[in-house]
Structure formats: structure tokens, C-alpha cells
Amino acid sequence: GRLFQVHKFRSMVADAEERYVEMIEHTPDGRIIYNHADDPRVTRSGPLLRPSSLDELPQFFDILKGDMSLVGTRPEMPWMLEIYEDWQFKRLTVPQGITGCWQVNGRADKIMQEHTEEDLFYIKNYSLLLDLQILWRTLGVVAKRRGAY
């Protein structure tokens, strides 16, 4: 895997990445939670684009360019890579995808470490059947707008 610029429709303010520290919370055991339903960095169009995943439509061009896969591990925010532990970098060894295990198992409702563990499960258990299951479940998750802030 490699890092690249992910294309999305803007659903957050221009300086959202610099303002990420405003949103970080920690669980009692020190794990990071960084997605919240009441995020002040979301633009006026964000409440429509984000829950419906319409903000991610431009990523289909990234697939056509060969930068992304339809199913895989999710691209990570650059600032998150700075706080990764060594074991977490393994999730970057495969092409990142528009959808994956953590999108269908809680999306923004889980802490960062659980997302990484789900991505590593995907890498270890990769199969065409698993990809098809994830794609099918993605349709349901997006339709229900579950866990997307």
C-alpha cells in the first residue's frame, strides 16, 4: 500500500485537518475517539453528504486511476499515522478501499484501534466472498446511514 490524496466532495471546513484536536476524546483506557455526530467542522452540505456517503463518490475516479480498490482497508488521516503504533502500519500493506470491514461494522461508532483490528482481520482473511459480503453489507449501512457523521 501507499499513501495518496483521497478525493471527496467537501463536507468539512477547509481547515478541518488542522482542527482535529478539537474533536479527539479518549476512552478511560486511553484509546482515541475522533468522530462525533456534532462535529463543528462539518459544512452546511455535510449533513446531507456524509451520512449518505455521497461525499465519497469522487473516490471512484481513484479506483479507475488504480490508487484505490472498491473494498480494502480505509485510507487514514495523515495526523493519525503520526500516532500509530508499529502494529497498526500493517493495515497500509494492501490497497485502501472505498469500503471495508470497519465501514460495515460500526463506521464512526468505534474507537480507532478497533478499526485497525478490523482492517487487519480483512487482510488476514481476504477472499472474493468476503469482498462480496462487505459490498452487500455496505449497501445496507449506507441506506440506514448508520455511524456516518
N, C-alpha and C positions, 0 to 999 in steps of 0.2 A: 504494500500500500504506500501511497504518497499523499502529501498534503497538497491541496489545491483550493482555489477560490470556489465556493459553492454559490450558485446563482439562485436567488429567490426574489419574489416581489417584496418590496419594503413593507414590513408590518411593524417595525420598531423604529424609533427615532435614530437619527444619523449617528449619535454618539452612544448608542446602547452598549456597545462592547466596552467602552471606557467606563461606563456607569454600572458594570456588572456587580461591583462590590456592594452596591445599594441593595441587591437582591439576595445575596448569599446569607443563608442561615445554616446553622449546624444542628445536627441531632444531638441528644445527650452524650452519645459516644463519639462525637467529633466528625461524623460524616456530613458531607455537603448536600444541601438542598438549594437549588438556584432557580427553579421555575415556580412562579406563583400566578394565580388567577388574577390578582390585582396589580400586575406589573405596571408601574407608571411610565415605563419606556415604550409601551405599545402605542402605535399611531391610531388615528381615528378609524382607519380602514382595518387595522389589526384585528379587532374583534370579529370581523367577517372572514378575513383571510386565514387567520391562524387556526381556529377550531375546524374549519373546513379543509385545511391543508392546501388551499388554493395558492398560498404564498410559495409553495414548493414546485409549482408547475414548471418554472424555468429549468429545474434540475433534469427534465427530460432531454434538454439540449446537452447537459453534461454527460448523460448516458450516451447520446449519439456521438459525442466527441471522444468517448472512451474514458472519461475521467471518473465516471461513477457506474455503479451497477443498479439494477432495479431493486434487488434485495442484497443486503450486506450489513456491515456494521455502519452506524451513523457517523457522519463527519463530526468532529469535535470542535468546540470553540477553542481558538488559539490560546486563550488565557488558561483554559482547563489543562492543556498539555503541560503548562509550567508547573502544575501542582500534582501531576500524575506520579504514581509510584511506579517502579520499574515493571511490575507485572501487568500494569494497565496498557503499556505500549504495545502489547501483543495484539490488541484489537485493531491496530493500524497495519497489520501484515496482510490484510485482504482488501480488495476494493470496497470503498464505502458505498452504501446504497441509500436510495430514497426511503426505503422501509426496511425493517429488520425486527429482530426479536423484541427489542425493548419498545418499539412503537406499538406492538400488538399486546404487550404485557404491562401496560401502565403508563406509557409515554411520560409525561411530566409529573406523574404522581409518585415517582420513586426517587430515591437518592442516587447520586452519581455512581457510587460503587456497584449498586445493583444493576445499573445499565451496563457497566463494563462486564460484569459477570454474565449477563445475558448475551452480550456480543461474543464473549469467549465460548459460551455454550454453542452459539451458532457456528463459529469457526471449527470447533471440535466435531460437530455433528452435521456439517454441511451435506446436503443432498438436494436433488431436484424436488423430491417430495417435500422436504422442509421448506424450500423456497415457495412452492405452490401453496402450502399451508399458510405461510406468512402472508402471501399475497391475498389469499381468501380472507384471512382474519383482518388484514389491513382495510379491506372494503367495509367491514363491519365497524371497526374502530373509527374510521373517518365518518361514516354515516351517523354514528352515535355522538361524534365529537367528544369522545372520552379522553380526558387527560391532555388536551391541547389548549395551552394558554397563549 
